[in-house]
């Protein structure tokens, strides 16, 4: 049941046979929608729930317990441009969805659902798409100021879908994926079952979110020595140069896997790890969802809205008058990141030491 205009409750079918969910495009945002996905699954246990997502996010949600199927939005590719949108709309129309829940805020998400002739189309009326939604949920200032996890849960609230009593992030890595990564690590010198640390120096949104390679290297050296654990540096192909700088600066050596893992392999790597040091990024949220203790370095982004949704994380940041500016590139000397020292990050990581990250623990 969804509430309609004027407080009149409207039915999203009493028991919809099929529901399309349009995923967000960024990995981190997608992870933060997982409590909302759990709420939808609990509300409609017999419904076939299909997620439409671009390739990286589609990979993230493969094997997810709250979904029955993941469809890939091939853009760029066969769904690119006006012809591609009509092609996708026709593909979805043949599947005869009863409703669409649009977690992505873009006009494009509503347009595709409209072209698919899905009768009920629910979402926030952002990006000029109100007329394409049959069930627009008002977006208030209060919602905009909440954590991103809450932002998506408030969408459920506005639709009369009960939210989970204890919202938690949820991703799934198969035992086969974990075994394959453990075997790969063993071949590279990290013994099966032994603890190791992961450093994630990248951030897709922009350079302003990235801390400094020499400081990551200093943290890696200190924690590796104190905890007796090897260090793995991860990242996308575009972030390989950053990882290379850390590899060159680290006195104790690191295993550099930047640009050498898929999304699923990155998830498997994090699921096996003992600790993560990271910028505010998609892998930060993946680590949080997989229960990895972590330290997250924040600068230009709003820690109040995108901090790791877990009690196993520490956020390290400094107060400067321009933060959070939300800029992709800094135009003021990167004060918010310069102020975060290696010592601050090491001290935050040490708070987890009693939990036993040491080798053999």
C-alpha positions in Angstrom: 0.0 0.0 0.0 1.3 3.4 -0.9 -0.2 6.7 0.4 -1.7 8.8 -2.4 -2.3 12.5 -2.7 -4.3 14.2 0.0 -3.7 11.4 2.5 -5.7 8.9 0.5 -4.0 5.5 0.5 -3.4 4.0 -2.9 -2.7 0.4 -3.6 0.6 -0.7 -5.2 -1.4 -3.8 -5.7 -2.1 -5.7 -2.5 0.5 -8.3 -3.5 2.3 -7.1 -6.6 3.6 -10.0 -8.8 6.7 -8.1 -9.9 8.5 -4.9 -8.9 11.3 -3.1 -10.6 13.8 -1.2 -8.5 16.1 1.3 -10.2 19.4 1.3 -8.4 21.6 4.3 -7.8 24.7 4.7 -10.1 27.5 5.0 -7.5 28.8 2.0 -5.5 28.7 3.8 -2.2 25.2 5.1 -2.7 24.0 1.7 -3.8 25.4 0.1 -0.6 23.5 2.7 1.5 20.2 1.6 -0.2 20.5 -2.0 1.1 18.4 -1.3 4.3 15.7 0.0 2.0 15.9 -3.1 -0.1 15.5 -5.2 3.0 12.3 -3.2 3.9 10.8 -3.8 0.4 11.6 -7.5 0.5 10.0 -7.8 4.0 6.9 -5.9 2.9 6.4 -8.0 -0.3 7.8 -11.4 0.5 6.1 -13.1 -2.5 6.9 -10.5 -5.1 9.5 -10.9 -7.8 11.9 -8.1 -7.2 14.2 -7.1 -10.1 16.9 -4.5 -9.8 17.9 -2.4 -12.8 21.5 -1.1 -12.5 24.5 0.0 -14.5 27.3 -2.7 -14.8 29.4 -1.9 -11.6 26.4 -1.7 -9.4 24.8 -4.8 -11.0 28.0 -6.7 -10.1 27.7 -5.4 -6.5 24.2 -6.8 -6.1 24.8 -10.2 -7.7 23.7 -12.9 -5.3 22.0 -10.4 -3.0 19.4 -12.1 -0.8 16.7 -9.4 -1.2 16.6 -9.6 -5.0 15.4 -12.2 -7.4 17.2 -10.8 -10.5 19.6 -8.1 -11.5 19.1 -6.5 -15.0 22.0 -4.6 -16.5 21.3 -1.0 -17.8 23.9 -1.1 -20.6 24.7 2.6 -20.8 27.1 3.2 -22.4 26.1 0.5 -24.8 22.9 -0.8 -26.3 20.7 1.4 -24.0 22.6 4.7 -24.8 20.8 7.7 -26.3 17.1 8.1 -27.2 17.0 4.9 -29.2 18.6 3.0 -26.4 16.0 4.3 -23.9 13.1 3.2 -26.1 14.8 -0.2 -26.5 15.2 -0.6 -22.7 11.6 0.6 -22.2 10.4 -2.1 -24.6 12.5 -4.8 -22.9 11.0 -3.9 -19.5 7.5 -3.6 -20.9 7.6 -7.2 -22.0 8.2 -8.2 -18.4 4.9 -6.5 -17.2 6.1 -5.0 -14.0 3.3 -3.9 -11.6 5.3 -1.1 -10.1 8.7 0.7 -10.1 10.6 2.0 -7.1 13.1 4.6 -8.2 16.0 4.9 -5.8 17.9 6.9 -8.3 16.9 10.5 -8.4 17.5 11.3 -12.1 14.9 12.2 -14.7 16.2 9.2 -16.7 15.0 6.7 -14.1 11.4 8.0 -14.3 11.5 8.2 -18.1 12.6 4.6 -18.5 9.8 3.4 -16.1 7.3 5.6 -18.0 8.4 4.2 -21.3 8.1 0.7 -19.9 4.4 1.5 -19.1 4.8 0.5 -15.5 1.5 1.6 -13.9 2.9 2.7 -10.5 6.1 4.7 -10.5 7.3 5.8 -7.0 10.2 8.1 -6.1 11.2 11.5 -5.0 10.1 14.2 -7.4 13.6 15.4 -8.1 15.3 16.5 -11.4 12.0 17.8 -12.9 10.4 14.4 -13.1 7.2 14.9 -11.0 4.9 14.5 -13.9 6.4 11.1 -14.7 5.7 9.7 -11.2 2.3 8.3 -10.2 3.5 8.2 -6.6 5.8 11.2 -5.9 7.1 11.3 -2.3 7.6 14.8 -1.0 11.3 15.6 -0.4 11.6 17.8 2.7 14.6 19.7 4.1 14.6 17.3 7.1 15.1 14.3 4.7 17.8 16.1 2.8 19.8 16.7 6.0 19.6 13.0 7.1 22.2 10.3 6.6 21.9 8.8 3.1 20.7 5.5 4.6 17.9 7.4 6.2 17.2 9.3 3.0 16.3 6.0 1.2 14.4 4.7 4.2 12.3 7.9 4.3 11.3 7.1 0.7 9.8 3.9 2.1 8.1 5.9 5.0 6.5 8.1 2.4 5.1 5.1 0.6 3.7 3.3 3.7 6.3 0.5 3.4 7.6 -0.4 6.9 11.3 0.2 7.4 13.5 -2.4 9.1 13.5 -2.1 12.9 17.3 -2.2 12.9 18.6 -1.0 9.5 21.9 -2.6 8.6 23.9 -2.6 5.4 23.9 -5.9 3.6 26.0 -7.4 0.8 26.7 -11.0 0.0 29.9 -12.6 -1.0 29.8 -16.3 -1.9 32.0 -18.9 -0.4 33.3 -19.7 -3.9 34.4 -16.1 -4.3 36.1 -16.0 -0.9 37.9 -19.2 -1.6 39.1 -18.0 -5.0 40.4 -14.8 -3.4 42.1 -16.7 -0.5 43.8 -18.9 -3.1 45.0 -15.9 -5.1 46.3 -14.2 -2.0 48.1 -17.3 -0.9 49.9 -17.5 -4.3 51.0 -13.9 -3.6 52.4 -14.5 -0.2 49.5 -13.9 2.2 48.8 -17.2 4.0 45.3 -18.5 3.9 43.4 -17.4 7.1 46.1 -15.0 8.2 45.1 -11.4 9.0 45.9 -8.6 6.6 45.2 -4.8 6.3 43.8 -3.1 3.2 44.5 0.4 2.1 42.1 2.1 -0.3 43.6 5.4 -1.5 41.1 6.2 -4.3 37.8 8.0 -4.5 35.9 8.1 -7.7 34.0 11.3 -7.1 37.1 13.5 -7.4 40.6 14.3 -6.4 39.5 16.5 -3.4 38.4 13.4 -1.5 41.8 11.7 -1.8 44.3 11.8 1.0 48.0 11.6 0.3 50.0 8.5 -0.8 52.9 9.2 1.4 50.6 9.4 4.4 48.8 6.2 3.5 52.3 4.6 3.2 53.2 5.9 6.7 50.0 4.5 8.2 50.6 1.1 6.4 54.1 0.9 7.7 53.1 1.7 11.3 50.1 -0.6 11.5 51.9 -3.5 9.7 54.7 -3.3 12.2 52.5 -3.0 15.3 50.0 -5.6 14.2 52.4 -8.0 12.4 50.2 -8.1 9.3 50.8 -7.6 5.6 49.2 -4.8 3.7 47.2 -4.9 0.5 46.6 -1.8 -1.6 43.5 -1.9 -3.7 41.8 0.4 -6.2 40.4 0.8 -9.7 42.6 0.9 -12.8 42.4 4.7 -12.8 43.7 4.6 -9.2 46.7 2.4 -10.0 49.1 5.4 -10.1 48.1 6.3 -6.5 48.6 2.8 -5.4 52.0 2.7 -7.1 53.1 5.8 -5.1 52.1 4.0 -1.9 54.0 0.9 -3.0 57.1 3.0 -3.7 56.9 4.9 -0.4 56.1 2.0 2.0 59.2 0.9 3.8 57.8 -2.5 4.8 56.4 -3.3 1.4 52.8 -3.8 0.3 50.9 -6.1 -2.1 49.5 -3.9 -4.8 46.3 -5.1 -6.4 45.0 -1.8 -7.7 43.5 -2.2 -11.1 43.7 -6.0 -10.8 40.3 -6.8 -9.2 36.7 -6.8 -10.4 33.9 -5.4 -8.2 33.2 -8.9 -7.0 36.8 -9.7 -6.3 37.1 -6.4 -4.4 34.2 -7.5 -2.3 35.8 -10.9 -1.6 39.1 -9.2 -0.8 37.5 -7.0 1.8 35.4 -9.8 3.2 38.7 -11.6 4.1 40.5 -8.6 5.4 41.1 -7.6 9.1 41.1 -3.8 8.8 40.6 -1.1 6.2 42.1 2.4 5.9 40.2 4.4 3.3 39.0 7.6 1.9 35.3 8.4 1.7 34.5 6.1 -1.2 32.4 3.2 -2.5 34.8 0.5 -1.0 34.5 2.3 2.4 30.8 1.5 2.3 31.4 -2.0 1.0 33.8 -2.6 3.9 31.2 -1.3 6.3 28.5 -3.6 4.9 30.9 -6.6 5.2 31.6 -5.9 8.9 35.3 -4.9 8.3 36.6 -2.5 11.0 37.8 0.6 9.4 39.2 4.2 9.6 37.7 6.6 7.1 39.3 9.9 6.1 36.9 12.7 5.3 37.6 16.1 3.8 35.2 17.9 1.4 32.3 15.6 1.8 29.6 15.6 4.6 30.5 13.0 7.2 27.1 13.5 8.7 25.4 12.2 5.6 27.8 9.6 4.1 29.9 8.3 7.1 30.2 4.5 7.3 26.9 3.1 8.6 28.5 0.8 11.2 29.7 0.9 14.8 33.0 -0.6 13.7 34.3 2.6 12.0 36.2 5.7 13.1 35.9 8.9 11.0 39.1 11.1 10.9 38.6 14.7 9.8 39.5 18.3 10.8 37.3 21.4 11.0 37.9 24.0 8.4 35.5 26.8 7.5 34.9 25.6 4.0 34.1 22.0 4.8 32.0 20.2 3.7 32.2 22.0 0.3 31.2 18.9 -1.8 33.6 20.0 -4.5 35.3 17.4 -6.8 38.5 19.4 -6.9 39.8 21.8 -4.2 40.3 25.5 -4.9 41.6 26.5 -1.5 44.7 24.5 -0.9 43.2 21.2 0.3 43.2 22.4 4.0 40.7 19.7 5.1 43.0 16.9 3.9 46.3 18.5 4.8 45.1 18.8 8.4 44.6 15.0 8.7 48.0 13.6 9.7 49.2 10.0 9.6 49.4 10.1 13.4 45.7 10.9 13.6 44.8 7.9 11.4 47.1 5.6 13.3 45.7 6.7 16.6 42.1 6.0 15.4 43.2 2.6 14.1 44.7 1.7 17.4 41.3 1.9 19.0 40.7 -1.5 17.4 43.9 -3.1 18.6 42.3 -4.7 21.7 40.0 -6.6 19.3 42.9 -8.5 18.1 44.0 -7.7 14.6 47.5 -9.1 15.4 48.8 -12.0 13.3 47.5 -15.3 14.8 44.7 -13.6 16.6 
